[in-house]
């Protein structure tokens, strides 16, 4: 596909909202509060913010910058950035990123299907169909086999429309809706008895846990997963923006919005846990949540059920919120592979989208059938190994390989930008060193 016919974002706001949508997902609204509850409350929050600033934000910049400068899909972008000498390595890394995107979609669409089913459960209850409501809120294999494809079709319907007409337009609608629903739920929960104890746990760090290596690694995995780094989503979105944009400001906007949503999601979920505790529910066991899935699928629905009809509305709002968050993330991961197929294999967007959707469907069905064995393994491989490794590769490309590591330095000198020069040094030396130290710790 030629550059003259390539689809693109039509505004900076559209790019920021779409990119924030890619970043803001279940990892923010479900995963982040769960990690906070299990890892020292405010201690995890503090470490997460530090890791985001020191590592995740520079990695996000590197990924968006490569895509924006190359104006093509991640595989071709990394191949071009690595030059003739290392082009094959760059191309291989890009393909690994595509595999990462497919891995993410394979488990993410399953979880998204859960959210969609649970959002319909209170609706069925309101309509008087108790049996349907119970089934929708169950964890049956049949339900998963039905709702996973439904979510894949929803994602495909938006991606099929293209970058501007589909991704940008729907992100601009869904992201404000997500924020309004989240704030509404927070306002309601914070008025309930017991909520302030949760706020205290969330905001006051236990400094004795801050140096815990497991906490730091968990925070790093959460930060990379939350910002959707390492699977090519941010690279392909960056490629859909014109090259004259201030990437630094755009990346800061994305990261700030993503972190803000994660932070306020904690203000919903953690206080809600303590409201449930106040109502006599068992929430913690040996200092840990009694189960990550139970937080969203048992504890909170059980709490809301005690509120009568209002509780049904709250349950609907919560799971609709989570469904929206999941949808904006699956859109971006699907677009990564679709962009490659359209540009490198000359497929039409329709056939590329359908092909990716079919591949994701097959992979997700395999996980559903072998859930206990594969599900957690895929998530762990993606978040603690593949995403950080890809981020390390981005640092190496921008800091060492691309124009012999002088791409950012040359730009900084051209613009007489001392801050960018300093950032180039940080990206070249400090970021890879920090990540390598983490990998050494994981290995030994």
N, C-alpha and C positions, 0 to 999 in steps of 0.2 A: 504494500500500500504506500503510495507516495505521501510525502509530508504535506502536500497541498490539499489532500482529501482527508487527512487524518482528523478525527473528531477531537474535541478539546473542551475544557471548562471555559465558560464565557465570562467568569468573574472571579476575583480573589476570594470573595465570600463563599462562592460555590465550591471552590477548591478547598478552603478551610473546613467548611461543613462536611464535605464528602470525606476528606482525610480524617477529620475528627470522628466521623461516623465509622470509618474503617478501624480507628483506634478504640473508640468507645463501644464496648460490647459487654458480653457476660463477664469478662475478666474484670471490668470496672464495678459492675453493679452486684455481681454475685461473688466472683473470685476474690476481689480485693478485700471486702469486708470480712470474708471467711478467713483470709490470711491474717488480717488484723486481730480477729478474735482468737486465733490459735497461736499467735506469735507476739504476745506482750502488748497488745493494744497500741497505745501511742508510740511505743518503741519501734514497732514495725512501720508505722506511718512515717516516723522521722527517717529511718533508714531508707525507706522507699523513696522519699523525696530527695535524699542525698544521692542515691544510686541513679535516679532519673536525671538529675542535673549533671552528674559526673560522667555517666556512660550512655544512658538511653537517649538523652537529647542530642548529643553529638552523633550517635549512630543514626538517629532519625534524620539529622541534617545531611549526613553523608549519603544516605539512601535517596532522599529527595533530590539532592544536588546532582548526583549521577544521572538520575532519570531526566531531570530538567535540562541538563546540558546536552544529553544525547538525544532527547526527543524520540525515544523508541522504547520497545518492550524491554524488560529486565535482562533477558538473555543476550539480545543484541547490544544493549547498553553496556553491560559488563565486558562483553567481547571487544567493543570499540574502545572502552576506557583502558583496557589492559594492553592495547596495541598489538602489533604483529608478534612480538616476542612471547607475550603471555595471553594472547587472545583465546587460545583453546581452554586455558585455565579459567578465564573469565566466563566463557560460554558454559563450561561445565558447572561453575558456581551458580550461574543464572538458572540452569536446569534444576540444580538442587533446590533453589528457591521456589521453582514451580512445583517441585515435589512437596516442599514444605507447605505451599498454599493448598495443595490437594489433601495433604495430611490434616491440615487445619479444618478444611471443609468436611472431611470424612467424619470427624467426631463432632464438629460444631453444629452441623445440620441435625444431628441426632438430638443434641441438647436443646437446640432451637425448637425442634418438634415437640419436646417435652413442654417447653414454655407455651407454645401455641395451644397444645391440648389443655393445659392447666388454665389458660385464659378463657377457654370455652366452658370449663367445668362449672363456674358460678353462673354462667348464662343458662346452662341446662338446668341448674338448680332453681333459678328464677322462673323458668318455664314449667317447673313441676316434674321434670324428668330426673328423679333421684338416681335411678339406675345408670343413666347415661353420664350423669355428673360424677358418680363414683368411678365409672370406667375411665373417663377422661383424666381423672386424677390418679389413676393406678399407674403401675410401672410395668404393664404387660408388654410382652414382645410384640403382640399384634398391634397394640396402639402405636408403638414405635415404628413398626413397619408401615403403618398408614400415614403418620404425621411427618416422618422424615421426608418422604417424597413430596408431600404438600409444601413443605418449606423450601425444598430445592426448586420446585416449580415457581414459587413466589419470587425467589432470588433470580431465576432465569428470566422471568417476565420483565424485570427491571433492567437487567444487564442487556437483554436483547434490544432494548430501545436505544442503547448507545450512551456515550459519556454525558453529553449535555441534556438530551431529552429524557434519559433514564436516570443515570447515577446522580448528576448534579440536581436535577429537578426534584427527585424523591428525597435526596439527602437534605435539601433545603426545606422540605416539608416535615420530614420525620425527626430531625434533630431538635427543632424548637418544641415539637410535641413531646419528645422524650424528656426534655428539661422541665416543661410545665408539669407533666405527670409526676416526675421525681420530686419536685419542690412541693407539690400538693400532698403527696404521701408523707414527706418529712414533717410538714406543718402539723398534720394530723397525729402522727406517732409521737412527736415531742410533747404533745399535750397530755399524753397518757401517763399514769402513775408508773414509776420505775424507770422511765426513759432517761432521766438525768444521770442515773448511775452509769448507764451505757455511754452517755456523752463524756462523763468523767474518765472512764476506762479508755475511751477512744482518743481523747485529747491530751491526757497526762501520761507521758512515757515512763516506763520502768527502765531506767538507765542501766540496770544490771544486765539486761538482755540485749543491749545494743551491739555488743561485741560478739554475740553468738553467731558462729559461722553459718549455721543452718538458717538462721534468720536472714542473714545478709544474702545468701544464695537464693532463698525464697523471694526476697525483695527484688533481686536482680531478675529472676525468672518472671515475676509478676510485671515488672517495669517493661521488659522487652515484649512480653505477650500483650500487655495493655496497649502499647503504642504500635502494635502490629508490625514490628521491625523484623526484617530478615526473610520475609516470604515474598517480597517484591511488590506488595500492594502500594507502599508509599513511593516506590520508584516509578511505577507505572502512572500513578496519579501525578507525580512531579513532572512526568513527560508530557502530560496533557496541559501544562501551563506554559505560557510564553517565556522565553529565556531572559527577558528583561526584568523579571520580578525579583524582589528582595527575599531570597530564600530564608535568610535568618529570621526575619520578622514572621514569615508564614509558618515556619517550623515552631517558633515560640508560641504562636497563636494556637497551633494544633496541640502542642504539648500542654499548654496552659488549660485549654478547654478539656482535654482528656483527664488531666490531674484534678481539675475542679470537679468534674463529674464523679471521679473515683472518690474524692474526698467527701462530697455531699452524699454519695451513696452510702458511705460509712455512717453518716449522720442519720440515715434511715435504718440500715440493717442492725447496727450494733445497739442503738437504743431500743429497737424492736425486740431484740433478744432479751433485754432486761425487763421489758414490759411483759413478755411471755413468762419470764422467771417470776415476776411479781404475781402473775396469774396462776402460779403453781406448776408450770411446765418444767420438765427437766431439760436443761439447755446444755450444761457442761458436765463432763465426766473426766476426772483427773486433770482438770485445768484446760481441757480441750473441748471443742464442740462435739456433741455426740455423733455427728456425721455431717459432712459437707452438704450432701443431698438433703438431709433432714432439715437443715436451716431453711431452705427455700420451699421445699415440698411438704414438710410436715409441721415444723415449729410455727412459721408465720401463718400458713392457712388455718392451723388449729387456733392460733391466737385470734385471727380475724373472724373465725366462725363464732366466737363468743360475743361478737359485736352485732349479731343478727343481720338484718338486711344491709346495713352499712358495711359489715364485714364482707359480704358478697361483692359489693362494689369495690372495696379495697383489694380483694383477691383478684378481681378482673383487672383493675388498674395496675397492680404489681406485675402480673404475668403478661399483660399487654406491653407494659414498659420494657420488660425483659425480651419480649419477642421483637420489638422495634430495635432494641440494642443489638440483638443477634442478627437481624436482617441487614443493618447497615454494615456489619462486619462480613457477612457471607457475600454480599455484593462485591466488596473490594477484592476478596480472595478469588472469587470467580473471574473477575475482570483481569487479574494477573495472567491467568492461563489463556483466557479468550484473546487478550491483546497479542500474546505470542502466536497463537494459531492464525489469527487474522493477518498479522504482519509477516511472519516467517513462513507460514504454510499456505498463504493466499486463500484461506477459507473465508466464506461470508460470515458476518457476525452471527447470523441465525444458526448456521451449522456448527460454528465453533461453540456457541453457548449451549446448544443441545448436546454436543459431544462431551463437553466438560461436565454438564449436569448428569449425563448417563454414567460417566466414569465415577463421579462422586456418589451417585446412587449405589453403584455396585460396591464401592469401598465401604460406604456406611452400612449397607446390608451385611457385609462380612463382619463388621465390628459388632453390629446388633446380635448376630447369631453367636459370636464368640466374645460377648461383652466382657465377662469377668477376666478374660485373658488379655485382650487387646486394648480396650478403651484407655485405661490409665497409662499403659505403656506408650501409646501413641502421643498422649498429652505430654508425658515426661520427656520423651525424645525430642519433641518439637520445642518445648519451652526452655528446657535446661541445657540442651545440646545444640540443636540445629539453629535456632534463632540467635543465640550468642555467638556461635561460630560464624554465621553469615555476617553478623555485625563486625566481628573481627576482620573478616575479609574486606568489608566496605572501608574500614579504617586503613587497611593495607593498600587498597586500590587508590583511595584519595591521597593518602599520606606518602606512599612510596612508589607506586607503579605508574599512575596516570601522569604523563609528562614528567616521569621520574620523580613523582611526588611534588612537583612544583606547580600544579594546576591552581591550588588555592593561593599559594605564595605569589604567583604571577598576578593573579586577580587582585590580591591585596595591595601589591605594589602599584598596579595600574590605577587603582582607585585611591591610593594613598591612605589605606584603611589599616591602621595599626592594630585595631581590635581583631580584624580578620586575620592578620599576620600571626597574632598571638594564638588565635583559635586554631590556625593551621598547624602551629607547633604542637598544641595540645592534642589535636587529632592524630598527628603523626607519631608522637612519642608516648604521651601519657595514657591515652585510651587503650591502645594495644597492650601496654604493660599491665594496666589494671585488669583487663580481661584475661590475659595469660596467667596472672596470679590466681584469679578465680578458678580457671581451668586446672591449674596445678593442684589447688586445694581439692577440687572435685575428684581428681585422679588418685590422690594420696590421702 
